[in-house]
Amino acid sequence: MSQYGDIAILAVELFPDLQDPRDAWQMATEAMGQDIQTQDQVALHTFLALCEAGKVLGIPASATGPLDGDPLLMALQDLPTNPQAADGLQSTAQEVLLGLWTVGLLGEGSPEQA
């Protein structure tokens, strides 16, 4: 697994106790011994966008989620039939998306749910 994929998975696991995706991400980042860097902000925003859109299992959607035409959501929609769908995203965004998708934490269509 990748660094940001692992952080995202841990953040989902921490969410039930914290009830805030941003707090869960921060705690997961600290638990993994990572310093907050600029790249981390891209990964964080990717994680938050997926949460806000209601795509992460166990985390409710928010009213401010990304729009359907968002490149991240389009990549997620295409992943089940096109494994290269995330190629157009920044590498840290890819790590978050693919990390969560691979272990079945992203709505219907994740490999673990098939």
C-alpha positions in Angstrom: 0.0 0.0 0.0 1.1 3.6 -0.4 1.8 6.2 2.3 -1.3 8.3 1.7 -3.5 5.3 1.0 -2.5 3.9 4.4 -3.3 7.2 6.1 -6.7 7.4 4.4 -7.6 3.8 5.4 -6.6 4.6 9.0 -8.6 7.8 9.0 -11.7 5.9 8.0 -11.1 3.5 10.8 -10.7 6.4 13.3 -13.8 8.3 12.0 -16.4 6.5 14.2 -14.6 7.8 17.4 -13.9 11.3 16.1 -16.9 12.0 13.8 -14.9 14.5 11.8 -13.0 13.4 8.6 -10.4 16.2 9.0 -9.7 15.3 12.6 -9.5 11.6 11.6 -7.0 12.5 8.8 -4.9 14.5 11.2 -4.8 11.8 13.8 -4.0 9.1 11.2 -1.2 11.3 9.8 0.3 11.7 13.3 -0.1 8.0 14.1 1.8 7.1 10.9 4.6 9.5 12.0 4.1 11.9 9.1 4.8 15.6 9.1 2.3 17.8 7.3 3.7 18.8 4.0 2.3 20.5 0.9 1.7 17.1 -0.7 -0.3 16.1 2.4 -2.7 18.9 1.6 -3.5 17.4 -1.8 -4.1 14.0 -0.1 -6.2 15.6 2.6 -8.3 17.5 0.2 -8.8 14.3 -1.9 -9.9 12.4 1.3 -12.2 15.2 2.3 -13.8 15.5 -1.1 -14.5 11.8 -1.2 -16.0 12.0 2.3 -18.1 15.1 1.5 -19.4 13.4 -1.6 -20.6 10.4 0.5 -18.3 8.0 -1.3 -16.4 6.7 1.7 -18.3 3.9 3.5 -19.2 4.8 7.0 -18.8 8.5 6.6 -21.9 10.5 5.8 -22.0 13.0 2.8 -22.0 16.7 3.5 -24.0 19.4 1.9 -20.8 20.9 0.5 -19.5 17.9 -1.5 -17.9 18.1 -4.9 -20.0 18.3 -8.0 -20.5 15.3 -10.2 -18.2 16.6 -12.9 -15.3 16.8 -10.5 -12.3 14.9 -12.0 -11.9 12.9 -8.7 -15.5 11.7 -8.8 -15.2 10.9 -12.5 -12.1 8.8 -11.9 -13.9 6.9 -9.1 -16.9 6.3 -11.3 -14.6 4.9 -14.1 -12.3 2.7 -11.8 -14.4 -0.5 -12.0 -14.0 -0.7 -15.7 -10.8 1.3 -16.3 -8.0 0.7 -13.8 -6.1 3.6 -15.3 -8.9 6.1 -14.6 -6.9 7.8 -11.8 -3.9 8.4 -14.0 -4.9 12.1 -14.6 -4.9 12.9 -10.9 -1.9 14.1 -8.8 0.1 11.2 -7.4 -1.0 11.8 -3.8 -4.7 12.0 -4.9 -4.2 8.7 -6.7 -2.7 7.1 -3.6 -5.8 8.1 -1.5 -8.3 7.1 -4.2 -6.7 3.8 -5.0 -5.9 3.0 -1.4 -9.5 3.3 -0.3 -10.9 1.7 -3.5 -8.6 -1.3 -3.3 -9.7 -2.3 0.2 -13.4 -1.7 -0.5 -14.0 1.6 1.4 -15.4 3.5 -1.6 -19.0 2.8 -2.2 -20.2 0.3 -4.7 -17.8 -1.2 -7.2 -14.7 -1.5 -5.0 -12.9 -4.8 -5.4 -13.6 -6.0 -1.9 -17.4 -5.5 -2.4 -17.6 -7.5 -5.6 
